[in-house]
Amino acid sequence: MSIFDFDDNEDGLGGLFDGDKPLSDKDLKELLESAEAGTLSSDALEEIVESYIEQGDYVPALQLLNVLIDMVPFSSEALERRGIVYNNLGQYRDALEDFEKAELLNPTDVDLLINKGIALDNLGRLDEAIDYYSRAVDLDPLSEEARFNLAVSLMKADKIEEALNLFQAILDVNPEHKDALFEFAYCHDLLDHFHEAIRAYDRYIELSPYSATAWYHRGLVYNRLGAHRKAIESYDMVLAIDDKFAAAWFNRGNSYASLNWIPEAIECYTKVIALNPEDVDSHFNLAAAYEDIGKYHEAIEQYEQVLALKPDHVGALMGRGSCWDAIDQFDLALEDYSVALSINERNPEVWYAKADTEYNLGMLSSALDSYAMVTRLDPSNDEAWMDYGETLLECEQYVAAREALQKVIALRPGWADPYYVLAKILFIQDRRDEAMEALAICFALDPQMRERFESEFPGVKGLREFMELFQ
């Protein structure tokens, strides 16, 4: 006998439906058949629908709501309920359609306006969502839900100050509204109000001490303040709560790297990779950490992991090239830099690395072209101009070298080295007075350059015309 064969109760359920126990698939099928046959009251059907919604079981709730709306097509409540179910199933357009029908029937229902705002927000129609939440607030200024959703949408629309003020208003009435407190802290974070953000996160943590997310965001704020030890303390709390929180391991590693505690950073990045072997950023940071401590082969292995996952990763190509360079594998380094430039030909850092490698390989003409490209892409790079000038000197292009060194001096007038190289060029060009003047400035800026000059030109100190420079 079917459970719906009992009809001694007026709702047609026979008293057998237990709202705390969802029906089996067989019983649900029989219930739908009974509802479609008209032997189940709309009130009873609403009760069952509510039970499914409360338990988050939206598919059967939707099936039952379809039957219910066929029974009572002008029920704004039933349409709103189905809209809520569609929202929870990610079917936002269907949800919006139901909310719009319900709104025609009941245009001043605050909960309906809020739910329609949620659907619009989910569809990315933030301005319209804000309008509906605002209407809900106008109808019920004390509605915490309306004000909270309005604040969240304002935040998504980059109206952070407005959102912050609204979250504050919610907290003025209810200081323990945890969601509002978290978003309040996050707004301060977005506005670079770091100390206010930390205070708000601390208040939230007092209410929810085991919130890994709150501890994590607190750590991020401390990172942005440069307080890396404090950040590590926060990440330690995250990991005590949830040791599989990969982002906390990653940022803990970054904090250790910022403190130059490289072994600890390596341990953290390794943990992330154990949790997610395809995390490109962790492989890359692990490679950079190994490179920092001179473990070039281990670094190369990690850069190759990055490139296996993302072959066009310019940073990994450049990093691996730098490692090849460090172990005197200049040809391999040059190959990596060339591939990187085929991906992004306007990266001055890669051009600079390529120029240095070409120089190391004795390819001075190619190095000159690469240094010149750096100076075009990054004209304020004084070190690139310096290397360009020195290479031009080696190639006996004295006029161009002198122009490059004058550029260095203009960018960094307190640096002695360009005056020293400029003096050598001027001596070669037999412009002795200008050369002596450049040397005088060089020695005034850095007296130790006298030792370099005497080392390069033994006995010069005893020559009459140079004596004054060495006094």
C-alpha positions as CSV (number, residue, x, y, z in Angstrom):
1,M,0.0,0.0,0.0
2,S,1.3,3.5,-0.9
3,I,1.9,5.9,2.0
4,F,-0.6,8.2,0.2
5,D,-3.4,5.7,0.3
6,F,-4.3,6.9,3.7
7,D,-6.7,9.8,3.4
8,D,-8.1,10.1,6.9
9,N,-6.2,13.4,7.4
10,E,-7.5,16.5,5.6
11,D,-4.1,17.2,4.1
12,G,-4.0,13.9,2.3
13,L,-0.7,12.8,3.9
14,G,-2.1,10.3,6.3
15,G,0.1,11.8,9.0
16,L,3.1,9.9,7.7
17,F,5.3,12.7,6.4
18,D,8.1,13.6,8.9
19,G,9.5,17.0,8.1
20,D,12.9,16.0,9.6
21,K,13.2,12.9,7.3
22,P,13.3,13.5,3.6
23,L,11.2,11.1,1.5
24,S,12.9,8.3,-0.4
25,D,13.0,8.6,-4.2
26,K,10.1,6.1,-4.5
27,D,8.0,8.0,-1.9
28,L,8.8,11.4,-3.6
29,K,7.7,10.0,-6.9
30,E,4.4,8.8,-5.3
31,L,4.0,12.2,-3.6
32,L,4.4,14.0,-6.9
33,E,1.9,11.7,-8.6
34,S,-0.5,12.3,-5.7
35,A,0.0,16.1,-6.0
36,E,-0.5,16.1,-9.7
37,A,-3.6,14.1,-9.3
38,G,-5.0,16.8,-6.9
39,T,-5.2,14.5,-3.8
40,L,-2.7,16.6,-1.8
41,S,-3.6,20.0,-0.4
42,S,-1.4,23.0,-1.3
43,D,-0.8,23.6,2.5
44,A,0.6,20.1,2.8
45,L,2.7,20.6,-0.3
46,E,4.1,23.9,1.1
47,E,5.1,22.1,4.3
48,I,7.0,19.5,2.5
49,V,8.7,22.1,0.2
50,E,9.8,24.1,3.2
51,S,11.3,21.0,4.7
52,Y,13.4,20.3,1.6
53,I,14.5,23.9,1.4
54,E,15.6,24.0,5.0
55,Q,17.7,20.8,4.5
56,G,19.2,22.3,1.3
57,D,17.7,19.6,-0.9
58,Y,16.7,21.8,-3.7
59,V,16.1,19.5,-6.6
60,P,13.0,17.7,-5.1
61,A,11.9,21.1,-3.7
62,L,11.9,22.5,-7.2
63,Q,9.9,19.5,-8.5
64,L,7.3,20.0,-5.8
65,L,7.2,23.7,-6.3
66,N,6.5,23.3,-10.0
67,V,3.4,21.2,-9.0
68,L,2.5,23.7,-6.3
69,I,2.6,26.7,-8.7
70,D,0.4,24.8,-11.1
71,M,-2.1,24.5,-8.2
72,V,-1.8,28.1,-7.1
73,P,-0.4,30.1,-10.0
74,F,-1.0,33.5,-8.4
75,S,0.8,32.8,-5.1
76,S,3.6,35.3,-4.8
77,E,4.9,33.2,-1.9
78,A,5.2,30.1,-4.0
79,L,6.9,32.0,-6.8
80,E,9.3,33.6,-4.4
81,R,10.1,30.2,-2.9
82,R,10.8,28.8,-6.4
83,G,13.0,31.8,-7.1
84,I,15.0,31.1,-3.9
85,V,15.4,27.5,-5.0
86,Y,16.6,28.5,-8.5
87,N,19.0,30.9,-6.9
88,N,20.5,28.1,-4.8
89,L,20.8,25.9,-7.9
90,G,22.7,28.6,-9.7
91,Q,19.8,29.2,-12.2
92,Y,19.7,32.9,-11.7
93,R,17.8,33.9,-14.8
94,D,15.0,31.5,-13.8
95,A,15.1,32.9,-10.3
96,L,14.8,36.5,-11.6
97,E,11.8,35.5,-13.8
98,D,10.0,34.1,-10.8
99,F,10.8,37.1,-8.5
100,E,9.5,39.5,-11.2
101,K,6.2,37.6,-11.4
102,A,6.0,37.6,-7.6
103,E,6.8,41.3,-7.5
104,L,3.8,42.1,-9.8
105,L,1.6,40.3,-7.2
106,N,3.3,41.8,-4.1
107,P,5.5,44.8,-4.9
108,T,6.2,45.9,-1.3
109,D,7.3,42.5,0.1
110,V,10.7,43.3,1.7
111,D,12.0,39.7,1.6
112,L,11.0,39.5,-2.1
113,L,12.9,42.6,-2.9
114,I,15.9,41.3,-1.1
115,N,15.8,38.0,-2.9
116,K,15.4,39.7,-6.3
117,G,18.4,41.8,-5.4
118,I,20.4,38.6,-4.7
119,A,19.4,37.2,-8.1
120,L,20.5,40.4,-9.9
121,D,23.8,40.5,-7.9
122,N,24.4,36.9,-9.0
123,L,23.9,37.9,-12.6
124,G,26.4,40.7,-12.2
125,R,23.7,43.4,-12.5
126,L,25.0,45.3,-9.5
127,D,23.4,48.6,-10.1
128,E,20.0,47.0,-10.3
129,A,20.7,44.9,-7.2
130,I,21.7,48.0,-5.3
131,D,18.4,49.6,-6.3
132,Y,16.3,46.7,-5.0
133,Y,18.2,46.5,-1.8
134,S,17.8,50.2,-1.3
135,R,14.0,49.9,-1.9
136,A,13.9,47.2,0.7
137,V,15.8,49.4,3.2
138,D,13.4,52.3,2.4
139,L,10.4,50.0,3.2
140,D,12.1,48.6,6.4
141,P,15.0,50.7,7.6
142,L,15.7,48.2,10.4
143,S,16.0,45.2,8.1
144,E,19.5,43.9,8.9
145,E,19.4,41.6,5.9
146,A,18.5,44.3,3.4
147,R,21.3,46.6,4.7
148,F,23.9,43.9,4.8
149,N,23.2,42.8,1.2
150,L,23.1,46.4,0.1
151,A,26.6,46.9,1.7
152,V,28.0,43.8,0.0
153,S,26.8,44.8,-3.4
154,L,28.2,48.3,-2.9
155,M,31.5,46.7,-2.0
156,K,31.4,44.6,-5.2
157,A,30.7,47.8,-7.2
158,D,33.9,49.4,-5.7
159,K,31.8,51.8,-3.6
160,I,33.9,50.8,-0.7
161,E,33.4,53.9,1.5
162,E,29.6,53.6,1.2
163,A,29.8,49.9,2.0
164,L,32.1,50.6,5.0
165,N,29.6,53.2,6.4
166,L,26.7,50.8,6.0
167,F,28.5,48.0,7.7
168,Q,29.4,50.4,10.5
169,A,25.7,51.3,10.8
170,I,24.8,47.6,11.1
171,L,27.4,47.1,13.8
172,D,26.2,50.2,15.7
173,V,22.9,48.3,16.2
174,N,24.3,44.8,16.5
175,P,28.0,44.8,17.4
176,E,28.1,41.0,17.2
177,H,26.9,40.7,13.6
178,K,29.8,38.6,12.6
179,D,29.4,38.7,8.8
180,A,29.1,42.5,8.9
181,L,32.2,42.7,11.1
182,F,34.2,40.6,8.7
183,E,33.2,42.7,5.7
184,F,33.8,45.8,7.7
185,A,37.4,44.7,8.3
186,Y,37.8,43.7,4.7
187,C,36.6,47.2,3.5
188,H,39.3,48.8,5.7
189,D,41.7,46.4,4.2
190,L,40.7,47.4,0.6
191,L,41.0,51.1,1.6
192,D,44.6,50.5,3.0
193,H,43.4,51.3,6.5
194,F,45.6,48.6,7.8
195,H,45.5,49.2,11.5
196,E,41.7,49.6,11.5
197,A,41.4,46.4,9.5
198,I,43.5,44.5,12.1
199,R,41.4,45.9,14.9
200,A,38.3,44.8,13.2
201,Y,39.7,41.3,12.4
202,D,40.7,41.0,16.0
203,R,37.1,41.8,17.1
204,Y,35.8,39.2,14.7
205,I,38.3,36.7,16.1
206,E,37.1,37.3,19.6
207,L,33.6,36.2,18.4
208,S,35.0,33.4,16.2
209,P,38.4,32.4,17.5
210,Y,38.6,29.3,15.2
211,S,37.9,31.2,12.0
212,A,40.8,30.2,9.8
213,T,39.7,32.8,7.2
214,A,39.8,35.7,9.6
215,W,43.3,34.7,10.9
216,Y,44.4,34.4,7.2
217,H,43.2,37.9,6.3
218,R,44.8,39.3,9.4
219,G,48.1,37.8,8.2
220,L,47.7,39.3,4.8
221,V,47.2,42.8,6.3
222,Y,50.4,42.4,8.4
223,N,52.2,41.3,5.3
224,R,51.1,44.5,3.6
225,L,52.4,46.5,6.6
226,G,55.7,44.7,6.3
227,A,55.2,43.1,9.7
228,H,56.2,39.7,8.5
229,R,56.7,38.1,11.9
230,K,53.2,39.2,12.9
231,A,51.9,37.8,9.7
232,I,53.6,34.4,10.4
233,E,51.9,34.3,13.8
234,S,48.6,34.7,12.1
235,Y,49.3,32.0,9.5
236,D,50.5,29.7,12.3
237,M,47.0,30.1,13.9
238,V,45.4,29.3,10.5
239,L,47.4,26.1,10.2
240,A,46.7,25.1,13.7
241,I,43.0,25.2,12.8
242,D,43.4,23.8,9.3
243,D,46.7,22.4,8.3
244,K,45.5,21.9,4.7
245,F,44.9,25.7,4.2
246,A,47.2,25.9,1.1
247,A,47.1,29.7,0.8
248,A,48.2,30.1,4.4
249,W,51.2,27.8,3.7
250,F,52.0,29.9,0.6
251,N,51.9,33.3,2.2
252,R,53.7,32.0,5.3
253,G,56.4,31.0,2.9
254,N,56.4,34.5,1.3
255,S,56.7,36.0,4.8
256,Y,59.7,33.9,5.6
257,A,61.3,34.7,2.2
258,S,60.7,38.4,3.0
259,L,62.7,37.9,6.2
260,N,65.3,36.0,4.2
261,W,64.6,32.9,6.2
262,I,64.9,30.7,3.1
263,P,64.9,27.2,4.6
264,E,61.6,27.9,6.3
265,A,60.2,29.4,3.1
266,I,61.2,26.3,1.2
267,E,59.4,24.1,3.7
268,C,56.2,26.1,3.3
269,Y,56.3,26.1,-0.5
270,T,56.9,22.3,-0.4
271,K,53.8,21.9,1.8
272,V,51.7,23.7,-0.8
273,I,53.0,21.5,-3.6
274,A,52.2,18.4,-1.5
275,L,48.6,19.7,-1.2
276,N,48.4,20.9,-4.8
277,P,51.2,19.5,-7.1
278,E,50.1,21.8,-10.0
279,D,50.3,25.1,-8.1
280,V,52.5,27.1,-10.5
281,D,53.2,30.0,-8.1
282,S,54.5,27.6,-5.4
283,H,56.8,25.8,-7.8
284,F,58.0,29.2,-9.0
285,N,58.6,30.6,-5.5
286,L,60.3,27.4,-4.4
287,A,62.6,27.7,-7.4
288,A,63.4,31.4,-6.6
289,A,64.1,30.3,-3.0
290,Y,66.6,27.7,-4.1
291,E,68.2,30.2,-6.4
292,D,68.6,32.7,-3.6
293,I,70.7,30.2,-1.6
294,G,72.7,29.0,-4.6
295,K,71.0,25.7,-5.1
296,Y,70.9,26.2,-8.8
297,H,70.2,22.7,-9.9
298,E,67.3,22.4,-7.5
299,A,66.0,25.7,-8.7
300,I,66.3,24.6,-12.4
301,E,64.2,21.5,-11.5
302,Q,61.5,23.7,-10.0
303,Y,61.5,26.2,-12.9
304,E,61.1,23.2,-15.2
305,Q,58.1,22.1,-13.2
306,V,56.6,25.6,-13.8
307,L,57.3,25.4,-17.5
308,A,55.7,21.9,-17.7
309,L,52.5,23.4,-16.3
310,K,52.8,26.8,-18.1
311,P,55.2,26.8,-21.0
312,D,54.8,30.5,-21.6
313,H,55.8,31.5,-18.1
314,V,58.4,34.3,-18.8
315,G,59.5,34.5,-15.2
316,A,60.4,30.8,-15.1
317,L,62.3,31.1,-18.4
318,M,64.2,34.1,-17.0
319,G,64.8,32.4,-13.7
320,R,66.1,29.2,-15.3
321,G,68.2,31.3,-17.6
322,S,69.7,33.1,-14.5
323,C,70.5,29.7,-13.0
324,W,72.2,28.5,-16.2
325,D,74.1,31.8,-16.2
326,A,75.2,31.2,-12.5
327,I,76.7,27.8,-13.4
328,D,78.4,29.2,-16.5
329,Q,76.0,27.5,-19.0
330,F,75.7,30.7,-21.0
331,D,74.4,29.1,-24.2
332,L,71.5,27.5,-22.3
333,A,70.9,30.8,-20.5
334,L,70.8,32.7,-23.9
335,E,68.4,30.1,-25.3
336,D,65.9,30.7,-22.3
337,Y,66.1,34.4,-22.6
338,S,65.5,34.2,-26.4
339,V,62.4,32.1,-25.8
340,A,61.2,34.5,-23.1
341,L,61.5,37.4,-25.5
342,S,59.6,35.5,-28.2
343,I,56.7,35.5,-25.7
344,N,57.2,39.1,-24.5
345,E,59.6,41.2,-26.5
346,R,59.1,44.3,-24.5
347,N,60.4,43.0,-21.1
348,P,63.4,45.1,-20.2
349,E,64.6,42.7,-17.5
350,V,64.9,39.8,-20.0
351,W,66.7,42.0,-22.5
352,Y,69.1,43.0,-19.7
353,A,69.8,39.4,-18.8
354,K,70.3,38.5,-22.4
355,A,72.7,41.4,-22.9
356,D,74.8,40.3,-19.9
357,T,74.9,36.7,-21.2
358,E,75.9,37.8,-24.7
359,Y,78.6,39.9,-23.1
360,N,79.8,36.8,-21.1
361,L,79.9,34.9,-24.4
362,G,82.0,37.6,-26.0
363,M,79.1,38.5,-28.4
364,L,79.7,42.2,-27.9
365,S,77.8,43.4,-30.9
366,S,74.7,41.5,-29.9
367,A,75.2,42.7,-26.3
368,L,75.2,46.3,-27.5
369,D,71.9,45.7,-29.3
370,S,70.4,44.2,-26.2
371,Y,71.7,46.9,-23.9
372,A,70.3,49.5,-26.3
373,M,66.9,47.8,-26.2
374,V,66.9,48.0,-22.4
375,T,67.6,51.7,-22.5
376,R,64.8,52.2,-24.9
377,L,62.3,50.2,-22.9
378,D,63.5,51.5,-19.5
379,P,65.2,54.8,-20.1
380,S,65.6,55.5,-16.4
381,N,67.7,52.4,-15.8
382,D,71.1,53.9,-14.8
383,E,72.8,50.6,-14.5
384,A,71.8,49.5,-18.0
385,W,73.1,52.8,-19.4
386,M,76.4,52.2,-17.5
387,D,76.8,48.7,-18.9
388,Y,75.9,50.0,-22.3
389,G,78.6,52.7,-22.0
390,E,81.3,50.3,-20.8
391,T,80.5,47.9,-23.6
392,L,80.6,50.7,-26.2
393,L,84.1,51.7,-24.7
394,E,85.3,48.1,-25.3
395,C,84.0,48.3,-28.8
396,E,85.9,51.6,-29.3
397,Q,82.7,53.5,-30.0
398,Y,83.9,56.4,-27.9
399,V,81.4,59.1,-28.8
400,A,78.4,56.8,-28.2
401,A,80.0,55.6,-25.0
402,R,80.5,59.1,-23.7
403,E,76.9,59.9,-24.5
404,A,75.7,56.9,-22.6
405,L,77.8,57.8,-19.5
406,Q,76.5,61.3,-19.6
407,K,73.1,59.8,-19.4
408,V,74.1,57.8,-16.3
409,I,75.5,60.9,-14.7
410,A,72.2,62.8,-15.4
411,L,70.2,59.9,-13.8
412,R,72.5,59.3,-10.8
413,P,74.8,62.2,-10.3
414,G,76.2,60.9,-7.0
415,W,77.6,57.7,-8.5
416,A,81.4,57.8,-9.0
417,D,81.7,54.9,-11.5
418,P,80.5,56.7,-14.6
419,Y,82.9,59.6,-14.0
420,Y,85.7,57.1,-13.8
421,V,84.9,55.4,-17.1
422,L,84.2,58.8,-18.7
423,A,87.7,60.0,-17.7
424,K,89.2,57.0,-19.4
425,I,87.4,57.8,-22.6
426,L,88.4,61.4,-22.4
427,F,92.1,60.4,-22.0
428,I,91.8,58.1,-25.0
429,Q,90.4,61.1,-27.0
430,D,93.2,63.3,-25.7
431,R,90.9,65.6,-23.8
432,R,93.1,65.7,-20.8
433,D,91.6,68.7,-19.0
434,E,88.1,67.2,-19.2
435,A,89.4,63.8,-18.1
436,M,91.2,65.3,-15.1
437,E,88.0,67.1,-14.1
438,A,86.0,63.9,-14.4
439,L,88.6,62.0,-12.2
440,A,88.4,64.8,-9.6
441,I,84.7,64.5,-9.3
442,C,85.0,60.7,-9.2
443,F,87.5,60.8,-6.3
444,A,85.5,63.4,-4.5
445,L,82.4,61.2,-4.7
446,D,84.3,58.0,-3.7
447,P,87.9,58.4,-2.4
448,Q,88.4,54.6,-2.7
449,M,88.3,55.0,-6.5
450,R,91.9,56.4,-6.2
451,E,93.1,52.9,-5.3
452,R,91.3,51.4,-8.3
453,F,92.9,54.0,-10.6
454,E,96.4,53.4,-9.2
455,S,95.8,49.6,-9.5
456,E,94.8,49.9,-13.1
457,F,97.6,52.4,-13.9
458,P,100.6,51.6,-11.6
459,G,102.9,54.5,-11.0
460,V,100.4,57.1,-12.0
461,K,100.3,58.5,-8.5
462,G,103.9,59.7,-8.9
463,L,103.3,61.7,-12.0
464,R,103.3,65.4,-11.4
465,E,100.0,66.1,-13.2
466,F,98.2,63.5,-11.0
467,M,99.7,64.3,-7.7
468,E,97.1,66.8,-6.7
469,L,94.4,64.2,-7.3
470,F,96.0,61.9,-4.8
471,Q,96.5,64.4,-2.0
